[in-house]
């Protein structure tokens, strides 16, 4: 522990000489997902380090867990976080907000699927800020038994992707289908390249696939077309993306191997496996990678001196 504290002190002193800039930060959690929100950070987008501590405890939902924490920053500087609050028997997800990633609002449960009592689960909510309409879009996966065709997966594991929109996290639109390719899908991430050019990165959750693909759309809610072949191996999930120079780096959780993988692309058509070029601290699970001011990470580390 003495070494760890000394290392953090050294990093903070070193950064005090660096001009203001942005740095990569990712939300994270650890199994069995009952402790709460964690962070990792990176200077170069490839090599990541742990920010010690738990920053928000899971206190909502049937099982009160925190999985798949997804984060974005609104135009006023407020961070908005959503997460999976239960494995099953839950009709919503968790939500909280923060100005500094240290102090968080009281967690709230957002019951987006309360309209259908047969809903099995609400998994992996992903939050996206659409600047054209000044609104937040939240996408998640739910199973409603016998509602959709299925393949080899069980009826209670036959997901489709839904979404709602909100401007204030008080009033939400009614849930609508975000993506139904005719088979089970989860873990959707929206990327905007420019106006009228959006990417949907998602997990094909069918058996035996369970891998990651992309689709293309003209709006942030689809419709989604030109679905790609898988660019990861099977048993991969939880994609998250950062822009690095002219490349997009897509990180994903290779959960059977207990490690992260990554792919690099410029066009979301051709992908290069760069898994051997990245490092993620052992034990961390998938969240959302974003850029934040360097001061925010410095302040987080100071809290753990």
CORVEN-V51106 format. One record per pair of residues at least 6 apart in sequence whose ideal C-beta (glycine too) atoms are under 7 Angstrom apart, sorted by the first residue. I is the first residue (numbers start at 0). J is the second residue. D is the distance in Angstrom with one decimal. If there is no record, write none. Layout:
i->[I/I]
j->[J/J]
d->[D/D]
This chain:
i->[4/7/7/7/8/10/11/11/11/14/14/17/19/19/19/20/21/21/21/21/22/22/22/22/22/23/23/23/23/23/23/24/24/24/24/24/25/25/25/25/25/25/26/26/26/26/26/26/26/26/27/27/27/27/27/27/28/28/28/28/28/28/28/29/29/29/29/30/32/32/32/33/33/34/35/35/35/35/35/35/36/36/36/36/36/37/37/38/38/38/39/39/39/39/39/39/39/40/40/40/40/41/44/44/44/45/45/46/47/47/47/48/49/50/50/51/52/54/54/55/55/55/57/57/57/57/57/58/59/59/59/59/59/60/60/60/60/60/61/61/61/62/62/63/64/64/64/65/65/66/66/67/67/67/67/67/68/68/68/69/69/69/69/69/69/69/70/70/70/70/70/70/71/71/71/71/71/72/72/73/73/76/77/77/78/78/78/79/79/79/79/80/80/81/81/81/81/81/81/82/82/82/83/83/83/83/84/84/84/84/86/87/87/89/89/90/90/90/90/90/91/91/91/91/91/91/92/92/92/92/93/93/94/94/94/95/95/95/95/96/97/97/99/99/100/100/101/101/101/111/111/111/111/112/112/112/112/115/117/117/118/118/119/119/119/120/120/121/121/122/122/122/123/123/123/123/124/124/124/125/125/125/126/126/127/127/127/128/129/129/131/133/134/134/134/135/135/136/136/136/136/136/137/137/138/138/138/138/138/139/140/140/140/140/140/141/141/141/142/142/142/142/144/144/145/147/147/147/148/149/149/150/150/150/151/151/152/152/152/152/156/157/158/158/158/158/159/159/159/160/160/160/160/161/161/161/161/162/162/162/163/163/163/164/165/177/177/177/178/178/178/178/178/178/180/182/182/183/183/184/184/184/184/185/185/186/186/186/186/186/187/187/188/188/188/188/189/189/189/190/190/190/190/191/191/192/195/197/197/197/197/198/198/198/199/199/199/199/200/200/200/200/200/201/202/202/203/203/203/203/207/208/208/209/209/210/210/210/210/210/211/211/211/211/211/211/212/212/212/212/213/213/214/214/214/214/215/215/215/216/216/216/230/230/231/231/231/234/234/234/235/235/235/235/236/236/236/237/237/237/238/238/238/239/239/239/239/239/240/240/240/241/241/245/246/246/246/247/248/248/249/249/249/250/250/250/251/251/252/252/252/253/253/259/259/260/261/261/261/262/262/262/262/263/263/264]
j->[304/300/303/304/304/300/297/300/301/293/297/293/292/293/294/293/290/291/292/293/40/42/291/293/296/40/41/44/241/288/290/38/40/289/291/296/38/39/239/286/287/288/36/38/68/69/70/80/286/287/37/38/39/283/284/286/36/37/65/66/68/284/286/37/282/283/284/284/64/65/66/57/64/53/53/54/55/56/57/65/53/54/55/65/68/53/283/50/54/299/47/48/49/50/279/280/283/47/48/50/296/47/241/243/248/276/277/278/278/279/280/280/280/299/300/303/303/100/101/95/103/106/63/64/65/84/93/106/84/93/106/107/108/84/85/89/93/108/85/88/89/85/86/84/83/84/85/82/93/82/83/82/83/123/237/285/80/82/286/81/82/124/125/126/286/287/78/79/80/126/287/289/79/126/127/128/289/78/289/79/128/98/96/98/96/97/100/96/126/135/168/94/95/92/93/94/124/126/137/92/93/124/92/122/123/124/91/92/93/108/120/119/120/120/121/110/112/113/118/121/108/109/110/111/112/121/109/121/124/139/106/108/107/109/168/103/104/106/107/104/103/104/295/298/295/299/298/299/302/121/163/171/174/118/121/141/174/143/143/144/141/143/142/144/155/141/142/139/141/139/140/185/139/140/185/186/137/138/139/138/187/188/135/137/136/189/219/135/136/219/194/166/164/165/166/164/165/162/164/189/219/220/162/163/160/162/177/187/189/161/158/160/184/185/186/158/159/161/155/156/157/158/154/155/154/157/159/179/181/157/183/182/205/206/205/206/183/204/205/206/183/183/183/184/185/204/176/179/184/177/178/184/187/174/175/176/177/175/177/220/171/172/174/172/171/187/220/221/184/187/199/201/221/223/226/203/205/204/205/201/202/203/204/202/204/201/202/236/237/238/199/201/200/238/239/240/197/199/219/197/198/200/240/197/219/198/217/216/217/218/219/213/215/267/213/214/216/223/211/213/238/240/249/212/211/236/209/210/212/229/233/229/233/233/234/229/231/232/233/235/229/230/231/235/238/251/226/227/228/229/227/267/223/224/225/226/223/224/225/222/223/224/262/270/251/260/262/253/254/255/251/252/253/260/251/252/254/251/252/285/249/250/251/250/285/286/287/288/247/248/249/248/288/265/263/264/265/264/261/263/261/262/264/259/261/288/259/260/259/284/285/259/260/277/279/274/273/274/277/270/271/272/273/271/273/270]
d->[6.5/5.3/6.2/6.0/6.1/6.4/6.0/5.6/6.1/6.4/5.4/6.8/6.9/6.4/6.9/5.3/4.5/6.5/6.0/6.5/6.1/6.2/6.4/4.8/5.3/6.3/4.3/5.3/6.1/6.0/6.0/5.9/4.9/6.1/4.8/6.0/6.8/5.1/6.9/5.2/6.5/4.2/6.3/6.4/4.0/7.0/5.0/7.0/3.2/5.4/4.3/6.2/5.4/4.4/6.1/4.7/6.9/5.9/5.5/6.0/6.0/5.1/6.8/6.5/5.2/6.7/6.2/6.5/4.2/5.8/4.6/6.8/5.6/5.3/4.4/6.9/5.3/4.2/5.5/5.3/6.5/4.7/4.1/6.1/5.6/6.3/6.8/4.2/6.8/6.5/4.5/6.4/5.6/6.6/6.9/6.0/5.6/6.7/6.0/5.9/5.1/4.4/5.4/4.7/5.9/5.8/5.1/4.9/6.4/5.2/6.3/6.6/4.6/5.1/6.2/4.5/5.4/6.7/6.8/6.0/4.7/7.0/5.0/5.4/3.8/6.6/6.7/5.0/5.3/4.9/4.8/6.6/4.0/2.6/4.3/5.2/6.1/6.0/4.1/5.0/4.5/4.1/5.9/6.8/6.9/6.5/6.4/4.9/6.7/6.4/4.0/5.9/4.7/4.1/6.6/6.7/5.9/4.4/4.7/5.3/6.9/6.1/4.7/5.0/6.8/4.6/5.8/6.9/4.9/6.9/5.0/6.2/5.8/4.9/6.5/5.0/6.8/5.3/6.7/6.2/6.1/6.5/5.4/6.0/6.4/4.8/6.0/5.3/5.9/6.6/6.9/6.9/5.2/5.4/6.6/5.3/4.1/5.1/5.9/6.3/4.7/6.8/6.3/5.5/5.8/6.9/7.0/5.6/4.3/6.5/6.7/5.7/4.8/6.3/5.7/4.8/4.4/4.6/5.6/6.4/5.1/4.8/3.8/5.4/6.6/5.7/5.7/5.3/4.3/6.3/5.4/6.3/5.0/5.2/6.3/4.7/5.0/4.8/7.0/4.9/4.6/6.9/6.4/6.5/5.8/6.2/6.7/6.5/6.2/6.6/5.6/6.8/5.4/4.2/5.6/5.5/6.6/5.9/5.7/6.0/5.4/5.6/4.1/6.7/5.3/6.2/5.9/5.4/5.5/6.2/4.5/5.8/6.1/5.8/5.8/5.0/5.3/7.0/4.2/4.9/5.8/5.6/6.0/5.2/4.7/4.3/6.4/5.5/5.7/5.0/6.8/6.7/5.0/6.7/5.1/6.9/5.3/5.7/5.5/6.8/5.6/6.6/6.4/5.5/5.8/4.6/5.0/4.7/6.9/6.0/4.2/5.5/6.8/3.8/7.0/6.5/7.0/5.8/5.9/6.4/5.5/5.2/5.2/6.3/6.6/6.0/5.8/6.8/6.6/4.1/6.5/5.9/4.8/6.4/7.0/3.9/5.4/7.0/6.1/5.2/6.8/5.0/4.9/6.1/5.0/5.8/6.3/4.9/6.6/4.2/4.2/5.6/5.1/4.8/6.6/6.1/5.6/6.1/4.1/5.9/4.5/5.1/5.5/4.6/4.7/6.5/6.1/6.6/6.0/6.3/6.3/6.7/6.3/5.4/6.1/6.9/4.8/4.2/5.2/5.2/6.6/6.3/5.8/5.0/4.9/6.0/4.1/5.3/5.7/6.4/5.8/4.5/4.4/5.3/6.4/6.2/6.2/6.3/5.5/6.7/4.1/6.7/5.7/5.4/6.7/6.8/5.0/4.7/6.9/6.5/5.4/5.6/6.3/5.3/6.6/4.5/6.3/4.9/6.7/5.2/4.8/6.5/6.5/6.3/5.6/4.9/6.9/5.7/5.5/6.6/6.4/6.7/6.4/5.1/5.4/3.9/5.0/6.4/5.3/5.5/6.4/6.5/4.5/5.5/5.4/5.7/5.9/4.9/6.9/5.5/4.8/5.0/3.8/6.4/6.4/4.7/6.7/5.7/4.9/6.1/4.8/6.8/5.5/4.0/5.8/6.3/6.8/6.6/6.0/3.9/4.9/6.7/5.2/6.5/6.7/5.4/6.2/6.1/4.1/2.9/5.6/6.9/4.7/5.3/6.5/6.8/5.2/4.7/5.6/6.8/5.2/5.2/4.9/5.8/5.1/6.9/5.8/5.3/5.8/5.7/6.4/4.8/6.9/5.8/4.9/6.6/6.8/5.4/6.1/6.3/4.2/6.5/4.7/6.5/4.3/4.1/5.0/5.5/4.8/4.4/6.5/5.8/6.5/4.7/4.9/4.9]
